[in-house]
Amino acid sequence: MPSRLGVKINELRRARGLTLDQLAKATDSSKSYMWEIENKEVARPSAEKLDKIAGALGVTSAFLIDASQDHPTEAVEDTAFYRKYQKADPTIKAKLKRILDVLDDDNEE
């Protein structure tokens, strides 16, 4: 029986349309390692690996290990997005800011 962590990772991966192989590549892991995390009773990825998995799935590592939350809230997804934004190249940040400006302009009309 898989761990609660494994179930969450599996459900999020599938909801985002990712294959096991795609998630493994996004987290610098092997496919077999990701399979073990999703399917073994005891899943104990390192904090660094958990952070990579969470980032690839658009959530926080805190959400993944929190047994009381089954589905990510908007706040969890916003936090994950902001963390990704913080790590982004300045060029990407500038593009995102321009996109947000355009969307804000559309709301004012």
C-alpha positions in Angstrom: 0.0 0.0 0.0 1.5 3.4 -1.0 2.2 6.1 1.6 -0.1 9.2 1.8 2.8 11.2 0.2 3.0 8.7 -2.7 -0.8 8.9 -3.3 -0.7 12.7 -3.3 2.3 12.8 -5.8 0.6 10.3 -8.0 -2.8 12.2 -8.0 -1.1 15.5 -8.7 1.1 14.1 -11.4 -1.9 12.6 -13.2 -4.0 15.7 -12.7 -1.2 17.7 -14.4 -1.0 15.2 -17.3 2.5 14.2 -16.5 3.9 10.7 -17.1 6.1 9.1 -14.5 9.0 9.5 -16.8 8.3 13.3 -17.3 8.1 13.8 -13.5 11.3 11.9 -13.1 13.1 14.1 -15.6 11.7 17.3 -14.1 13.1 16.3 -10.7 16.4 14.9 -11.8 15.3 11.4 -10.7 15.1 8.0 -12.2 11.7 6.7 -13.3 12.1 3.7 -10.9 12.8 6.1 -8.0 9.7 8.1 -8.7 7.7 4.8 -9.0 9.0 3.7 -5.6 7.9 7.1 -4.0 4.4 6.7 -5.5 3.9 3.1 -4.7 5.9 1.9 -1.7 4.5 2.0 1.8 7.5 4.0 3.1 8.5 7.0 1.0 11.3 9.1 2.4 12.7 11.5 -0.2 15.2 14.0 0.9 14.1 17.6 1.6 15.8 18.7 -1.6 14.1 15.9 -3.7 10.8 16.7 -2.1 11.2 20.4 -3.0 11.9 19.4 -6.7 8.9 17.2 -6.8 6.7 19.9 -5.3 8.0 22.5 -7.8 7.4 20.2 -10.7 3.8 19.6 -9.5 3.1 23.3 -8.8 2.6 22.9 -5.0 4.8 23.3 -1.9 6.7 20.6 -0.1 4.7 21.6 3.0 1.5 20.6 1.2 2.9 17.3 0.1 3.8 16.3 3.7 0.7 17.7 5.3 -1.6 14.7 5.9 -4.5 17.0 6.7 -4.7 18.4 3.2 -5.9 16.3 0.2 -6.1 19.0 -2.4 -3.9 22.1 -2.9 -5.6 25.4 -2.0 -5.2 28.5 -4.1 -2.7 29.8 -1.4 -0.5 26.7 -1.8 -0.5 27.1 -5.6 0.2 30.8 -5.3 3.1 30.1 -3.0 4.5 27.5 -5.3 4.2 29.9 -8.3 5.9 32.7 -6.4 8.8 30.5 -5.4 9.2 29.5 -9.1 9.1 33.2 -10.1 11.8 34.1 -7.5 14.1 31.5 -9.1 13.4 32.6 -12.7 15.8 34.4 -14.9 15.3 38.2 -15.0 14.2 38.0 -18.6 11.4 35.6 -17.7 10.4 37.8 -14.8 10.2 40.9 -17.1 8.0 38.9 -19.5 5.7 37.8 -16.7 5.4 41.3 -15.5 4.4 42.5 -19.0 1.8 39.7 -19.3 0.3 40.8 -15.9 0.2 44.4 -17.1 -1.7 43.4 -20.2 -4.1 41.3 -18.2 -4.6 44.2 -15.8 -5.3 46.5 -18.7 -7.9 44.1 -20.0 -9.7 44.2 -16.6 -9.9 48.0 -16.6 -11.9 48.1 -19.9 
